[in-house]
Amino acid sequence: REEMETKEYIKLTSQRAGVEGIPSVFRRVYNVDNMPIRGLVRSKIWFGIKVMASNVKKLFKSVKLAGI
């Protein structure tokens, strides 16, 4: 319990929540459960494009918040 009250533990738990939210975003926003693709290679490429779209979206959001 003492360890749970430290700032480092709280920081780690907030990072965990962020990581666990990523699959949920991909399912809700990018609809990865129902991709109109057949084949392993094509599905990997399709998913990679969706990941890149998510990263670009985050980049633009952070640049906008920074005021650059």
ZAVOMI-911400 format. One record per residue (C-alpha): x, y, z; residue in one letter; residue number from 0. Coordinates in steps of 0.2 Angstrom, whole numbers. Layout:
N
<site x="X" y="Y" z="Z" r="a" k="NUM"/>
...
//
This chain:
68
<site x="0" y="0" z="0" r="r" k="0"/>
<site x="14" y="12" z="3" r="e" k="1"/>
<site x="21" y="9" z="-14" r="e" k="2"/>
<site x="4" y="12" z="-22" r="m" k="3"/>
<site x="4" y="30" z="-15" r="e" k="4"/>
<site x="21" y="35" z="-23" r="t" k="5"/>
<site x="21" y="46" z="-38" r="k" k="6"/>
<site x="30" y="34" z="-49" r="e" k="7"/>
<site x="17" y="20" z="-46" r="y" k="8"/>
<site x="3" y="33" z="-51" r="i" k="9"/>
<site x="13" y="37" z="-67" r="k" k="10"/>
<site x="14" y="19" z="-72" r="l" k="11"/>
<site x="-4" y="16" z="-69" r="t" k="12"/>
<site x="-9" y="30" z="-80" r="s" k="13"/>
<site x="2" y="24" z="-94" r="q" k="14"/>
<site x="-6" y="7" z="-92" r="r" k="15"/>
<site x="-23" y="14" z="-94" r="a" k="16"/>
<site x="-17" y="23" z="-110" r="g" k="17"/>
<site x="-10" y="7" z="-117" r="v" k="18"/>
<site x="-26" y="-3" z="-114" r="e" k="19"/>
<site x="-36" y="10" z="-122" r="g" k="20"/>
<site x="-27" y="9" z="-139" r="i" k="21"/>
<site x="-36" y="-8" z="-144" r="p" k="22"/>
<site x="-52" y="-1" z="-140" r="s" k="23"/>
<site x="-49" y="14" z="-151" r="v" k="24"/>
<site x="-44" y="3" z="-165" r="f" k="25"/>
<site x="-60" y="-7" z="-163" r="r" k="26"/>
<site x="-72" y="8" z="-162" r="r" k="27"/>
<site x="-64" y="21" z="-173" r="v" k="28"/>
<site x="-54" y="11" z="-186" r="y" k="29"/>
<site x="-66" y="-4" z="-187" r="n" k="30"/>
<site x="-52" y="-17" z="-187" r="v" k="31"/>
<site x="-64" y="-31" z="-182" r="d" k="32"/>
<site x="-72" y="-30" z="-199" r="n" k="33"/>
<site x="-59" y="-26" z="-212" r="m" k="34"/>
<site x="-65" y="-29" z="-230" r="p" k="35"/>
<site x="-49" y="-39" z="-234" r="i" k="36"/>
<site x="-44" y="-57" z="-237" r="r" k="37"/>
<site x="-26" y="-64" z="-234" r="g" k="38"/>
<site x="-13" y="-62" z="-221" r="l" k="39"/>
<site x="-2" y="-50" z="-230" r="v" k="40"/>
<site x="-16" y="-38" z="-236" r="r" k="41"/>
<site x="-23" y="-38" z="-218" r="s" k="42"/>
<site x="-6" y="-34" z="-211" r="k" k="43"/>
<site x="-4" y="-20" z="-223" r="i" k="44"/>
<site x="-22" y="-13" z="-220" r="w" k="45"/>
<site x="-19" y="-14" z="-201" r="f" k="46"/>
<site x="-2" y="-5" z="-203" r="g" k="47"/>
<site x="-11" y="9" z="-213" r="i" k="48"/>
<site x="-24" y="11" z="-199" r="k" k="49"/>
<site x="-10" y="12" z="-186" r="v" k="50"/>
<site x="-1" y="25" z="-196" r="m" k="51"/>
<site x="-17" y="35" z="-198" r="a" k="52"/>
<site x="-19" y="35" z="-179" r="s" k="53"/>
<site x="-1" y="40" z="-176" r="n" k="54"/>
<site x="-3" y="55" z="-189" r="v" k="55"/>
<site x="-19" y="60" z="-180" r="k" k="56"/>
<site x="-10" y="60" z="-163" r="k" k="57"/>
<site x="5" y="70" z="-171" r="l" k="58"/>
<site x="-7" y="83" z="-178" r="f" k="59"/>
<site x="-16" y="85" z="-161" r="k" k="60"/>
<site x="0" y="87" z="-152" r="s" k="61"/>
<site x="7" y="100" z="-164" r="v" k="62"/>
<site x="-9" y="109" z="-163" r="k" k="63"/>
<site x="-9" y="109" z="-144" r="l" k="64"/>
<site x="10" y="115" z="-144" r="a" k="65"/>
<site x="5" y="130" z="-155" r="g" k="66"/>
<site x="19" y="126" z="-168" r="i" k="67"/>
//
